[in-house]
């Protein structure tokens, strides 16, 4: 009953949802490893990703874009480590989120959330909590995904890089956003175009809203940014198709995920740790440059440039039951010629204890609960941002999911902490990966904004899937 496949909930995603940590007891880990490994070993890239990869620093890369459309084919991509990093916390070199061996000085084994606002459930803790919630609390529920739910419209992509002087963002469902910068840069965040967020095409959480478009409909993709390795944020078929249609697209991923991309046959990926940056430059190819342009060692006036920054968030990672937290999770920022976007990815804000249903976990009695300090650091050191893409869904049951998934009240605090001027909600309306009603997140978002003394609309909004907004 705990692992219920009757409604298509995949075994893998269920284990991620429960935050299983089989290393708590080898008596549990070894039998489960023997039983479950065949299900994953048939997927070559998934099986290979279990071993933690060697850490590499960003390298210089220049390639001409291939079959990604006429507009995309006019540019070459260069990725460099910047001469000077952006502002960082004073303790950035402590690497408190790195998990090393028992002495704390040896091989990097994985990652942790280094704040009091987080809680890493052990297997006995999560098993007890979920059994009690499902069978004895009377609060367990299964979301009704019967249409109509969230409206889906056909995306209107700009036909060229010079079509608009505004920052433009298009929601493609769940955490996937396509951002068109006025400089001409095109960035795709956390793309997943499959019906199921699962290692299997026949089992797993299934979309209750259709995808608004296909990858082939997107005219230009310069950069793909991944927040972490969970299946609702990183899809093998999607990544492979993007690489096929846009051969020189640049992938930016958190530390540890580059090996997964290499196992997919993708070489143009750079992995970053928290508070690290890269500079991305799109340069017109020789055949497209004006005849009067001179050759210089630095970017020319016709180049499109961007700073991409890997930033902290409070979450975890896994693609199998055996690689929990062996790759990093991250939020990101992208700035290009005066316009900036903050992508929070998938994150919690504070760990909430088990409470009676009627108790408000943002009430005064719980004001003492610690919050994740990383978001204020991001706002103070890297903000403000023109646009924030901030998650609002997948938060119930709260006592289990709050360490890794923010509810709308958390999300408004993240919005304020990071100093975003405007925000659009992500991580809802696509897959029912938790227990809240599918339309509850946007309803609570309005209440949370009002509680914070902010306008209910026009500042931190929701939109239709496929809808574009300008900022």
Buried (B, 14 or more C-beta within 10 A) or exposed (E): EEEEEEEBBBBBBBBBBBBBBBEBEEEBBEEBBEEBBEBBEEBEBBBBBBEBBEEEEBEEBEBBBBEBBEBBBBBBBBBBBBEEEBEBBEEBEEBEBBBEEEEEEEEBBBBBBBBEBBBBBBBEBBBEBBEBBBEEBEEBEEBEBEEEBBEBBEBEBBEEBEBBEBBBBBBBBBBBBBBBBBBBBBBBBBBBBBBBBBBBEEBBBBBBBEBBBEBEEBBBBBBBBBBBBBBBBBBBEBBBBBBEBBBBBBBBBBBBBBBBBBBBEBEBBBBBBBBBBBBBBBBBEEEEBEEEEEEEEEBBEEBBBBBBBBBBBBBBBBBBBBBBBBBBBBBBBBBBEEBBBBBBBBBBBBBBEEBEEEEEBBEEEBEEBEBBBBBBBBBEBBBEBBBBBBBBBBBBBBBBBBBBBBBBBBBBBBBBBBBBBBBBBBBBBBBBBBBBBBBBBBEBBBEBBEBBEBEEEEBBBBBBBBBBBEB
